[in-house]
Amino acid sequence: MSDSAGRGGNRSGGGRFGGGNRRGKRSGGSARTVAVKRAAPTVREPITLPPVLSVSELADKVEMTGVEVIRELMKIGIMANLNQQIDYDTANKVATALGWESSEDESAQASTSADFESRRLESESDPDSTARPPVITIMGHVDHGKTKLLDSIRSANVAEGEAGGITQHIGAYQVETHGRRLTFLDTPGHEAFTAMRARGAQATDIAVLVVAADDGVMPTTREAIAHIKSANVPLVVAVNKIDLPTANPDRVKQQLSDAAVMPEEWGGDVPFVEVSAKDKRGLDDLLEVLLLVADVNELKANPNKPATGVVVEAQVDSNRGAVATVLVQSGTLNLRDVVVAGSTWGRIKAMFDDHGKRVRRAGPSTPVEILGLMAVPQAGDTFEIFEDEKVARQLAEQRSATRRIESISENRPVKLTELYDQVKEGKTAELRVILKADVQGSLGAIQNALLKLNDTTDEGVQLSIQLASTGAISESDINLAATTRSIVIGFNVRPDVAAKRAADSAGIDVRFYTIIYNLLDEVKAAMTGLLAPVFEDVTDGYAEARNTFKLPNNDVVAGLYVLDGKVVRNSRARVLRSGVVVFEGGIKSLKRFKDDVREVAAGYECGLGLDGFNDIQVGDQIEFLHRQEVART
Ligand code: GDP
């Protein structure tokens, strides 16, 4: 993992891609359990909060609107919607910030939780495990022949008796050679691969990197290498299009060894196979090498138990309802099994193989299309089997909540401004960077300069470059950032629309620069704890003081008319008299008639008391604002 693809010149050593434990083990401990029953809404302070609750439930508890809670969450770097589940620690932070004292409601912890991940991991050490087919993903630059290779492998190796049969594209297929099977995921490219990993799934056992022999290593080739490395998956290179007169396989080997992918024949550990997807040349060799790599990695699973696996793709079909292609990773999936997949569940009504044939069961590494789920799961969701439908439904709900907690609290995206604090707290010692630039020249210069910061800063933070490539910031860059907990740096490049959306929803720190000096300066500041976040004031609304009253305790409150926007209880108030700021501070009370309120909209009147300011006068204008962290430009 620490072997960064961006670091040039790492030629010796040849980076073993296929290290033992590829299935990223989650921090083993039992996942937090979820409140199935929630206590009735609380009365007054202090409040108790369950281990997990939704944003809107929290809003109820703290007597605020959902939007206000979301805003508080944003302040601590969490992008959430109303239905999102958050854990107690996060909820507690928000409650505290809003002036509530809260404690965790221990009794709400459900005792029926199952640790999905650990069960799945058991299969690896299960003595009843037997060899299973490898699951293979094909990656590489556009037009280098990924699709053609998948098609050629499939058509050349359909199993006995299936030749001529209809092939169905269900997202994965199996072929047979020398009496053994191999499974190919047939969405080529690293986008699907990273999207799955972003959801915590690792379906791929071996990656095939396709490089066209006439074209050589291209930007996407480098990206694919970075993704494969970060997933620690064994790699086989297919040098394609060797039928072309312009083919130059040696140049490909040279270029790849420069990118720290060292061919076996040159003393490295990456098998290279020369193929022509067009002529179907070398395909047998490729399959043989893949089986060899599978043997070396001892891919095993126990078929004699309930199935677990991963969703490869899923959609709604107007006639058949939710249709999902699942890949069985261990155990055997049977018709009529009750499945929990991600946050949905259902009883399998029908099951089809990659030839569209109805099947009754599917063993390890077999992809099948299943019908019967209540809703559409997402690619990368894991699935499991349960005896009892009721338990399945409950667990589907729990699982989605548990997942969210993990993604919120453990895998929270790294923010450059928080880096130093995290280092001090011992939470991280690494700043991972995905670097995108407009041209190769600036990319190389920035990459070198960034890595040099490791020598010049002695704060114990190490910078590593997960990916350095040219071109716009893409959605798959964001996915890689999410899985590797990296920040994204764009030099003279911007994200495309999909990437922008993905970055916003995942809360990835994406920074743009046009001047190398600024870029280095800011990264260095972050590494040494000198980078302060930039805040800006956001105006919530304006109001005008129309009369004032003195309370028995001598506090003065003003009767306001809200002119524009809204007045929010926890905003700051800025009192303007003839355009001059005479006070800025907190709100002590906000009332409509006799009631305390959280918000008053434009066109309404309200009573306002200010914290430490009793000189409010008729005619004063009051601006209400809150502070918000903004990305640097
Ligand atoms: P992808 O974008 O990587 O999926 O590439 P495709 O599979 O779509 O192939 C791109 C182009 O290269 C197509 O026109 C293919 O017919 C062609 N192609 C693929 N493999 C070979 C090959 O081995 N030899 C030759 N000559 N052309 C190939």
Residues whose N, C-alpha, C, O or C-beta is under 5 A from the ligand:
A	BS01	GDP	H141 V142 D143 H144 G145 K146 T147 K148 L149 N240 K241 I242 D243 V275 S276 A277 K278
